[in-house]
């Protein structure tokens, strides 16, 4: 797809390494992508994490809510378990499932890349008495754990990382000279808030097209007064490319037959 169709560059604000991976995928199909992470991911150092992982064979299901959860979670698991226990492995979406596949794990992934999508999986419909480990970041959503507990599962959260905002001055420096930005990719509610703060100091234009991976993130962006928000079907490259195509159609006035 020609870059001119979108009217400028695509700003990717998600954290690394996902930002560069998405940028490469967008460049492969003709977009000019600018990587500008607004959040940094820091591992949580807590001895209790290793103790939980040492009992991994007590669990029936392991759920990973992000690529970062895969990275930090499997580093910890593989340090304790030379041979991983047999579990049902679940990923929140395509990108997370691919991250697990690169580590030798075949995971289930819902069509809707969200906690709600995970909860709709038939494997989690009858789960009374089963033990579920949720591998996630600190201060994440409680919906998954709360609903699985309500269904009768025994749930534990393995909080593996935390998000920290990149200093605004550093963001401004990264954005200097990037040229016109036609669309922005935001990955999370925390990322939406960080983007709103950074964008205020750099541009302030709330009319820029912003791509969100879920309705929840889109609602946050709209609450932050961004007027052009497109909800992608998840955070994977394919979903972002489809959302960019939608943005192009909206800009040019073209629609699918």
N, C-alpha and C positions, 0 to 999 in steps of 0.2 A: 504494500500500500504506500503510495507516495507520501512523503512527509507533508507536502503542501495541503493534502486533504484535511489534516487536522488543524492546520493553521499555526503551527509552532511546535515546540518541544514538549515532551512528556516528562514531568518532574516526579521522580520516585522517592517518596519520603520514608519508606519502610526501612527497618534496620538491616544491617549486613548479617549474613552473606546473601540474604534474599533479595536485597536491592540490586546488587550487581547481576545476580542470576536473572532477575526479571528484565533488567536493562538489556542484557545480551539477547534474551528472547524477543524483545520488542525490536531491537536493531535488526534481527534476522528477518523480520517481516516489513522493514522499511521505515520504522519510526526512529526519530532522534530522541534518545532518552538521556536525562540528566539525573545522576544519583546524588541525592542529598538527604541522608538519614537524619531524622529529627530525634530519634531515640537510640540510646545505646543499651545493649543487653549485658548485664553483669550476672555471673553465676552467684547463687546463694551458697555460702560456705556454712554448713550446719551438719554436725556429726549424726544427727537423727536421720538424715536422708539415707546415709549408708545403712543404718540399722533397718530402715523400712525396706530398702532394696534387698537386704540379706534375707528377708522373709518373702521374697517375690513368689516363691512356689506356693504360698498360701492363697494367692489371688487366682481368680478365674479370668478376669478381664483387665487389660491395661489400655487406657485411653490417652492418646497424645493430642493436645489441643493446638500445637504449633510445631514448626520446624525447630525452633529453639528447644522445645521440650524433648524432641527426638535427640538433638545433639547432646544436651546435657544429661538427659535421662539415660540414653544408651551408653554414654561414656561411663556413667556410674554403674549401670547394670553389668556391662561387660567387664568392669574391673572386679566385680564380685562373683559373677557367674560365667565361667568359661563355656558352659553349655546352658543356654537360656531355658527356663522352664517352658512347658507348653501352655500357652495362654491364648485367649482370643485377643488379638491386637486390633485396635481401632484408631483410625486417624480422622481428624476433623475434616480433611479435604484432600484434594488431589496432590497438592504440593507436599503436604505432610506425609501422605502415603508414599510418595516418591522418595522422600528423605528416609523413611523406614525401609523401603525396598533397597536403597543403596547400602543399608546396614544388614541386609539379608533377611528382612522380615516382610512377609506378605500381610497387609492390613486391610480390613474393611474400611470403606469410606462412604459417607452418605452423599446423595446427590446435592442436597443443600448443605453447603459448607458452613456449619454453625453448630452450636450446642443443641439447638432444636432439631437439626438434621440428625445428629448422633442419637438423640432420644427417640427418633422415629425408626431407627434400625430394628428389625424384627428380633435380632439377637439380644436386645435389651428390653423386650416387652415382658418376658416372664423371668424375673431375676431375683425372686425372693430368696434370701439367704446366701446369695453369691457375693463374693468379695471382688470389689472393683477398685483399681488404682488409677487415679487421674493425675497424669503428668502435665504440669502446667507452670505458669509463672505466678509470682506473688501478686496479690490483689486482683486476681482474675474473677470472672463471673462465678456466682454461686449456683446458678440455675442447674447445671449438670449434676453436681453433687446433691443438691436439695431434691431434685426430682427422682434421681436413682434411689436415694434413701427412702423417699416416700413410697417407691415401688417395692421396698423391702430389701434392697441391696445393702451390703456392708461396705461403705465407701471411705477411702482414704485419699487425701490429696498429697501429692509429692511436689512441693513448690520449689522449683529448681533455679529460677532466675528472677531478676527484677529489671524494670525499665527505668532508665535515667535520661532526662532531657539533655540534648546537646546544647551548649551555650548559644544564645541568639547571635552573638558576635561571630561565632564560627559558622553558623548557618548563613548569615549574610555574606560572609567571605566566600563560601561555597557557591552561592547563587550569583555572585558578581560576574557579569559578562556572559551569562548563559543564553541571553537573547530572549525572545518572546516565549512564554510558557502557555501552551494551549490547554493542557490537562495535567492534573495532579493525581497521583495514586496514593491513597491513604490506607493504612492497614488495620487500624484499631481505633477504639474510642480514645485511648491515651494519645495515639498518633494524631487524631483529629484535633484534639486540644492543643497539642504541641504545634501543629501546622498553623492553626488559627493565630497563635501567639507570634510565630515566626513570620507569617505572611503579612501580619499587620505592620511589622517593621520594614518589610521589603517592598511590598506592593499595596496591600490593603484592598485590592479589588475582589469583592465577594462574588463577582460574576464569573470568575474562572471556573471551568469545568472540573469537578472533583469526582473521582471514582472511588466508591466504597465497596468493601467486600461483602457487606451484609446490610440488611435494613436497619439494624441497631446502630451501626456506624453512620449510616446515611442520616438517621434521625438526629444524631449528635451534630453532624455537620450542618444540617438545616437549623438546628437550635443555635448554632454559631453564626447564622445568617449567610451561609453560602447558598446561592440561589440555583446553581446548576449542579445537581448531584445525581450521579448515575449509580445505580446499585448493580454491581457485577455479581455473577453467580459464583462467588468465592474469591480467593486471593491468588489462584494459579494464573500462569501466563495466558492460557487459553481464555479464561474468563475476562482478564484485563483487555486482551486484544478484541474480544467481542464487545466490551463496553466502549472501547475507543472507536470501533466501527459505528456504534450507536451514536456517539458524540459527533462523528463525521456526518452522519445522515442528518442529525439535528442542525448542524451548522450549515450544510449545503441545501437543506430542504428536501433531500432525497429520502425515500422510504422504500422498504421492501414491497415488492408486488404482492 
